[in-house]
Amino acid sequence: MSFSNDVYIELRNKLVDLLKEEGIIKSEKVERALRTVPRHEFVWPTMRDKAYYDMPLPLGNTGQTISAPHMVAIMNELLELDKGLKILEVGTGSGYHAATIAEIVAPSNESENCWGIVYSIEYLEELADFARSNLKRTGYSNRVHVVIGDGGLGLPEYSPFDRILVTAASPTIPPPLKQQLKVGGRIVIPIGTHLFSQELVVLEKKSGKEFDEKRWGGVAFVPLLGKFGGI
């Protein structure tokens, strides 16, 4: 089922209003990103009528999901994003989360001279193609660069990164990601092997070998695929 664009905008604004009331959205930049990026353009076509439910949704038969809006907001707040930053996202999925990050680091209402960029790695070619199509259609393909590969290995050719987001659960933080993070940067990643025994971790890089780790709380993510994955 599809709605008119005006209905989608109304549903999106109601969802963002609710997330603000609940204290999940704390900053203006995260609020603006979630109001701007059309989630209904990133869900699987059969899920469009549920695009503004605050829940994860399946991406076809890939076994992957688009994260719930509240979790996107939480992770974006924890990343402490700002315009001009270079971001690595591990797990592109549909491209939605990357688009919300791009809207903060490279705002569509500001000059390209101040823009940052998002590099996003997707393990599954089918989803990489889906994400690229979504990002192009919604105007984010010049701010989000999608690469097919093993996300746990990162993208050393584009490193170091100001922030790294991992949208799938890993037993530990992959060492290549820690190496590719700038000093002063941070990683947000779910850690754990079982769906209901995961914690969201925020890791700050204090020096080349010194890290400060904080645990936000329990979460449930699909497992990271690849060398450092949970399966």
Long-range contacts (C-beta under 8 A, 24 or more apart in sequence): 1-48, 1-49, 2-48, 2-49, 3-40, 3-48, 3-49, 8-38, 8-40, 8-51, 8-52, 11-51, 11-52, 12-38, 12-39, 12-40, 12-52, 14-52, 15-52, 15-54, 15-69, 18-54, 19-54, 19-69, 19-70, 19-73, 22-70, 24-70, 24-73, 24-74, 24-77, 25-73, 25-77, 26-77, 27-77, 29-81, 29-82, 29-104, 30-73, 30-76, 30-77, 30-81, 30-100, 30-104, 32-103, 32-104, 32-107, 33-76, 33-100, 33-101, 33-103, 33-104, 34-69, 34-72, 34-73, 34-100, 36-103, 36-108, 37-96, 37-99, 37-100, 37-103, 37-138, 37-140, 38-138, 39-66, 39-69, 39-96, 41-134, 41-137, 41-138, 42-66, 42-94, 42-95, 42-96, 42-99, 42-131, 42-134, 42-138, 43-94, 43-96, 44-94, 59-93, 59-94, 59-127, 59-130, 60-126, 62-124, 62-126, 62-127, 63-222, 64-91, 64-93, 64-124, 64-127, 64-222, 65-93, 65-222, 66-93, 66-94, 66-96, 66-97, 67-93, 67-96, 67-97, 67-167, 67-221, 71-219, 72-96, 72-97, 72-100, 74-200, 74-216, 75-165, 75-167, 75-188, 75-200, 76-100, 76-101, 76-104, 78-186, 78-188, 78-200, 78-202, 78-216, 79-163, 79-165, 79-186, 79-188, 80-163, 80-186, 81-105, 81-163, 83-107, 83-110, 83-114, 83-115, 83-116, 84-114, 84-115, 84-116, 85-116, 85-162, 85-163, 86-116, 86-117, 86-119, 86-158, 86-161, 86-162, 86-163, 87-116, 87-117, 87-118, 87-119, 87-161, 87-162, 87-163, 87-164, 87-165, 88-118, 88-119, 88-120, 88-121, 88-154, 88-155, 88-158, 88-159, 88-161, 88-163, 88-164, 88-165, 88-177, 88-180, 89-118, 89-119, 89-120, 89-121, 89-164, 89-165, 89-166, 89-167, 90-120, 90-121, 90-151, 90-152, 90-154, 90-164, 90-165, 90-166, 90-167, 90-168, 90-177, 90-224, 91-120, 91-121, 91-122, 91-123, 91-151, 91-166, 91-167, 91-168, 91-224, 92-120, 92-121, 92-122, 92-127, 92-128, 92-131, 92-146, 93-122, 93-127, 93-131, 93-167, 94-127, 94-130, 94-131, 94-134, 95-120, 95-130, 95-131, 95-132, 95-134, 95-135, 95-140, 95-144, 95-146, 96-134, 97-165, 97-167, 98-131, 98-135, 98-140, 98-144, 98-146, 99-134, 99-135, 99-138, 99-140, 99-144, 101-165, 102-140, 102-143, 102-144, 103-140, 105-143, 106-143, 108-139, 115-143, 116-162, 117-143, 117-144, 117-145, 118-143, 118-144, 118-145, 119-145, 119-147, 119-155, 119-158, 119-161, 120-144, 120-145, 120-146, 120-147, 121-146, 121-147, 121-148, 121-149, 121-150, 121-151, 121-154, 121-155, 122-146, 122-147, 122-148, 122-149, 122-151, 123-148, 123-149, 123-150, 123-151, 123-225, 123-226, 124-225, 150-225, 150-226, 150-227, 151-224, 151-225, 151-226, 152-176, 152-177, 152-224, 152-226, 152-227, 152-228, 152-229, 153-226, 153-227, 153-228, 154-179, 154-180, 155-180, 156-180, 160-185, 161-185, 163-187, 163-188, 164-188, 164-189, 165-189, 166-190, 166-224, 167-221, 168-221, 168-222, 168-223, 168-224, 168-225, 168-229, 169-193, 169-198, 169-219, 169-221, 169-222, 169-223, 169-224, 169-230, 170-223, 170-224, 170-228, 170-229, 170-230, 171-228, 171-230, 172-228, 173-201, 173-203, 174-227, 174-228, 178-203, 178-205, 178-211, 181-205, 183-207, 183-208, 190-219, 190-221, 192-230, 193-223, 193-230, 195-220, 195-221, 196-220
